[in-house]
Amino acid sequence: MPSLHTALLQSSGRPGDVAHNLHILHDAAREAAATGAGLLVCPELFLTGYAIGDGVHRLAEPADGASARAVARTAAEHGIAILYGYPERGGADDPDGAVYNSARLIGPEGAPLANYRKTHLFGCFEREWFTPGDQAVVQAELSGARIGVLICYDVEFPENVRAHALAGTDLLLVPTAQMHPFQFVPESVIPVRAFENQMYVAYVNRVGQEGEFEFVGLSTLAGPDGVVRTRAGRTEQLVRADVDLAFLKESRADNPYLHDRRPELYGPLT
């Protein structure tokens, strides 16, 4: 079975400057592809920045807007899939004025593969500017792997990740804007989520000071054995690791968590 070499771009870019952040993304895609990566994962709201206040609505774009087309060109040029975070302006079927905290996955030929809207909004800032999504599991197929997407706070709810495990997600992508003092999430929660759900989890953070927030970096790719394959520090970095699908199959055979569940006992949880 193949491996998917995966690159994590830990960067906050330049808040409020979409053109500059697209340039950073393009350079990272070129560097990642040159090392054999088939997937580049960027942080939450990478295209616009996180702490930009009413800039969220001003810079929001449709899922297929100009920035999406620019990322598609980058993906096709370098033959690499790209997952990026952005504020998504809702369409005709969405509530009036709705803007979603979204992540979009573009395939290595430039075709859209998936678009996910954050379902669990964190804190007053996000609840002021965003509408929560209502689709828990969004997936796509890439290089023999079933890819799932959550955003930041979503992964801290075990129900979300278990839903992905039951839907067969192999690699869960989690663009994030994790801030001080919650660094225990990349350090401890993410490896546990990967182990208890028998999947790889790529958790990709912003870094440094941005408005009132201090992002802690520590972007992490953890495997189904709970072992971290790569972890960034507290600076802007591009780190890489393999998602080994043969190892994942072996791990699922050896670990009985999902097989030994007793769903008939869990009704009171919901």
C-alpha positions as CSV (number, residue, x, y, z in Angstrom):
1,M,0.0,0.0,0.0
2,P,1.3,3.5,-0.7
3,S,2.4,6.2,1.6
4,L,1.3,9.8,1.4
5,H,4.2,12.2,2.1
6,T,2.6,15.1,3.9
7,A,3.9,18.6,4.5
8,L,2.6,20.9,7.3
9,L,3.0,24.7,6.8
10,Q,3.2,26.3,10.2
11,S,2.8,30.0,9.4
12,S,0.5,32.9,10.2
13,G,1.4,34.7,7.0
14,R,0.5,38.4,6.9
15,P,-3.0,39.0,8.5
16,G,-5.2,40.9,6.1
17,D,-3.0,40.4,3.0
18,V,-4.5,37.6,0.9
19,A,-2.1,38.2,-2.0
20,H,0.9,37.9,0.3
21,N,-0.4,34.7,1.9
22,L,-1.1,33.1,-1.5
23,H,2.5,33.8,-2.4
24,I,3.7,32.1,0.9
25,L,1.4,29.1,0.0
26,H,2.8,28.9,-3.5
27,D,6.4,28.9,-2.3
28,A,5.6,26.3,0.4
29,A,3.9,24.1,-2.3
30,R,7.0,24.3,-4.5
31,E,9.3,23.4,-1.6
32,A,7.1,20.6,-0.4
33,A,6.6,19.1,-3.8
34,A,10.4,19.2,-4.4
35,T,10.8,16.9,-1.4
36,G,8.2,14.4,-2.7
37,A,5.2,15.6,-0.7
38,G,1.8,14.8,-2.2
39,L,-0.1,17.0,0.2
40,L,0.4,20.4,1.8
41,V,-1.7,21.4,4.8
42,C,-2.0,25.0,5.9
43,P,-3.5,26.5,9.1
44,E,-6.9,27.8,10.0
45,L,-7.9,31.0,8.1
46,F,-4.5,31.0,6.5
47,L,-5.5,33.1,3.5
48,T,-6.7,36.1,5.5
49,G,-5.4,35.8,9.0
50,Y,-7.3,35.0,12.1
51,A,-7.5,38.1,14.3
52,I,-8.7,40.6,11.7
53,G,-12.1,41.6,13.1
54,D,-14.5,42.9,10.5
55,G,-11.9,42.0,7.9
56,V,-13.4,38.5,8.1
57,H,-16.5,39.6,6.2
58,R,-14.6,42.0,4.0
59,L,-12.2,39.3,2.8
60,A,-14.6,36.4,2.7
61,E,-15.0,34.7,-0.6
62,P,-17.2,32.0,-2.1
63,A,-15.8,28.5,-2.0
64,D,-14.9,28.8,-5.7
65,G,-13.7,32.4,-5.6
66,A,-10.6,34.0,-6.9
67,S,-8.4,32.6,-4.1
68,A,-9.6,29.1,-4.7
69,R,-8.7,29.5,-8.4
70,A,-5.2,30.8,-7.4
71,V,-4.6,27.8,-5.1
72,A,-5.9,25.4,-7.8
73,R,-3.3,26.9,-10.2
74,T,-0.5,26.4,-7.6
75,A,-1.6,22.8,-6.9
76,A,-1.6,21.9,-10.6
77,E,1.7,23.7,-11.2
78,H,3.5,21.6,-8.6
79,G,1.4,18.5,-8.7
80,I,0.5,18.6,-5.0
81,A,-2.8,18.6,-3.1
82,I,-3.4,21.6,-0.8
83,L,-5.7,22.1,2.2
84,Y,-6.1,25.7,3.3
85,G,-8.3,27.7,5.7
86,Y,-10.3,30.7,4.7
87,P,-13.5,32.6,5.5
88,E,-16.2,31.4,3.2
89,R,-19.0,33.6,2.0
90,G,-22.2,31.6,2.0
91,G,-24.2,31.1,-1.2
92,A,-27.8,31.6,-2.1
93,D,-29.0,28.6,0.0
94,D,-27.2,29.9,3.1
95,P,-28.5,32.3,5.8
96,D,-28.3,36.0,4.7
97,G,-24.8,37.3,5.4
98,A,-23.5,34.0,6.6
99,V,-19.7,33.6,6.7
100,Y,-18.2,30.2,7.6
101,N,-14.8,29.4,9.0
102,S,-13.9,26.9,6.3
103,A,-11.2,24.7,4.9
104,R,-10.9,23.6,1.2
105,L,-9.0,20.7,-0.2
106,I,-7.7,21.0,-3.8
107,G,-6.3,18.0,-5.6
108,P,-2.9,17.7,-7.3
109,E,-4.5,18.5,-10.7
110,G,-6.2,21.6,-9.4
111,A,-9.7,20.1,-9.0
112,P,-11.7,20.7,-5.8
113,L,-12.0,17.6,-3.6
114,A,-13.7,18.8,-0.4
115,N,-14.9,21.9,1.5
116,Y,-15.6,21.8,5.2
117,R,-17.3,24.4,7.5
118,K,-16.2,24.5,11.1
119,T,-19.0,23.1,13.3
120,H,-17.8,24.1,16.8
121,L,-17.0,27.8,17.1
122,F,-14.6,28.8,19.8
123,G,-15.0,31.8,22.0
124,C,-16.7,35.2,21.6
125,F,-14.6,36.2,18.6
126,E,-15.6,33.3,16.4
127,R,-19.2,33.3,17.5
128,E,-19.4,37.0,16.6
129,W,-18.1,36.7,13.0
130,F,-18.9,33.2,11.8
131,T,-21.9,30.9,11.3
132,P,-21.3,27.3,12.4
133,G,-21.4,24.6,9.8
134,D,-23.8,21.6,10.1
135,Q,-22.0,18.7,8.3
136,A,-20.0,16.7,10.7
137,V,-18.0,14.4,8.4
138,V,-16.5,15.7,5.1
139,Q,-14.2,13.3,3.2
140,A,-12.3,13.0,0.0
141,E,-10.1,10.3,-1.7
142,L,-6.4,11.2,-2.3
143,S,-3.6,8.8,-3.3
144,G,-5.3,5.8,-1.9
145,A,-6.2,7.4,1.4
146,R,-9.5,8.6,2.7
147,I,-9.0,12.2,3.9
148,G,-11.2,13.8,6.5
149,V,-11.3,17.5,7.6
150,L,-12.0,19.2,10.9
151,I,-10.9,22.7,12.1
152,C,-9.2,23.4,15.4
153,Y,-11.8,23.3,18.3
154,D,-13.7,20.5,16.4
155,V,-11.0,18.0,17.1
156,E,-11.3,18.6,20.9
157,F,-14.7,16.9,20.8
158,P,-14.1,13.1,20.8
159,E,-17.5,12.5,19.1
160,N,-16.3,14.4,16.0
161,V,-13.1,12.3,15.6
162,R,-15.0,9.0,16.3
163,A,-17.5,9.9,13.6
164,H,-14.6,10.1,11.2
165,A,-13.2,6.8,12.4
166,L,-16.5,5.1,11.9
167,A,-16.7,6.7,8.4
168,G,-13.3,5.2,7.5
169,T,-11.1,8.3,7.6
170,D,-7.4,7.4,7.3
171,L,-5.9,10.8,7.6
172,L,-7.7,13.6,9.4
173,L,-6.5,17.1,8.5
174,V,-7.0,19.8,11.2
175,P,-6.0,23.3,10.3
176,T,-5.9,25.2,13.5
177,A,-5.4,28.5,15.3
178,Q,-4.4,27.1,18.7
179,M,-3.3,29.7,21.3
180,H,-1.6,30.0,24.6
181,P,-2.3,28.3,27.2
182,F,-3.7,25.4,25.2
183,Q,-0.5,23.9,23.9
184,F,-1.4,20.6,25.6
185,V,-3.7,20.0,22.7
186,P,-0.9,19.4,20.1
187,E,1.3,17.9,22.7
188,S,-1.1,15.4,24.3
189,V,-4.7,15.4,22.8
190,I,-3.7,14.9,19.2
191,P,-1.6,11.8,19.7
192,V,-4.4,10.3,21.8
193,R,-7.1,11.1,19.2
194,A,-5.0,9.4,16.6
195,F,-4.5,6.3,18.8
196,E,-8.0,5.9,20.1
197,N,-9.5,6.3,16.6
198,Q,-6.8,4.4,14.6
199,M,-6.0,7.1,12.1
200,Y,-3.3,9.7,11.3
201,V,-4.0,13.2,12.4
202,A,-2.3,16.2,10.9
203,Y,-2.8,19.3,13.2
204,V,-1.4,22.5,11.6
205,N,-1.2,25.6,13.6
206,R,-0.6,29.3,13.3
207,V,2.4,30.8,15.2
208,G,3.3,34.0,17.1
209,Q,1.4,37.0,18.2
210,E,-1.6,38.1,16.3
211,G,-3.8,40.8,17.8
212,E,-4.8,39.6,21.3
213,F,-3.9,36.0,20.6
214,E,-0.5,34.2,20.9
215,F,-0.5,31.1,18.7
216,V,1.7,28.3,20.0
217,G,2.8,26.5,16.9
218,L,3.7,22.9,17.7
219,S,2.1,21.6,14.4
220,T,1.9,17.8,14.7
221,L,1.4,14.7,12.6
222,A,0.6,11.7,14.8
223,G,0.1,8.1,13.8
224,P,-2.4,5.4,14.9
225,D,0.1,4.1,17.4
226,G,0.0,7.5,19.2
227,V,3.5,8.3,18.1
228,V,4.3,11.7,16.7
229,R,5.8,11.5,13.3
230,T,6.8,15.2,13.1
231,R,6.3,18.2,15.3
232,A,7.2,21.8,14.6
233,G,8.5,24.2,17.2
234,R,7.4,27.8,18.0
235,T,8.6,29.4,14.7
236,E,7.4,29.4,11.1
237,Q,8.4,26.1,9.6
238,L,7.6,23.5,7.0
239,V,7.8,20.0,8.4
240,R,7.1,16.7,6.7
241,A,6.2,13.1,7.5
242,D,4.8,10.0,5.8
243,V,1.3,8.7,6.2
244,D,2.0,5.0,5.9
245,L,-1.2,3.2,4.8
246,A,0.3,-0.3,5.2
247,F,1.2,0.5,8.8
248,L,-2.3,1.9,9.4
249,K,-3.9,-1.3,8.1
250,E,-1.6,-3.3,10.5
251,S,-2.4,-1.0,13.4
252,R,-6.1,-1.4,12.9
253,A,-5.8,-5.1,12.9
254,D,-3.8,-5.1,16.1
255,N,-5.9,-2.5,18.0
256,P,-9.5,-3.6,18.8
257,Y,-10.9,-0.3,19.9
258,L,-13.4,0.2,17.0
259,H,-14.3,-3.5,16.9
260,D,-14.9,-3.7,20.6
261,R,-17.3,-0.8,20.8
262,R,-20.8,-1.4,22.3
263,P,-23.0,1.3,20.6
264,E,-26.1,0.0,22.4
265,L,-24.7,1.4,25.6
266,Y,-23.9,4.9,24.3
267,G,-27.4,6.2,23.6
268,P,-27.5,8.5,26.7
269,L,-24.4,10.3,25.3
270,T,-26.6,12.0,22.7
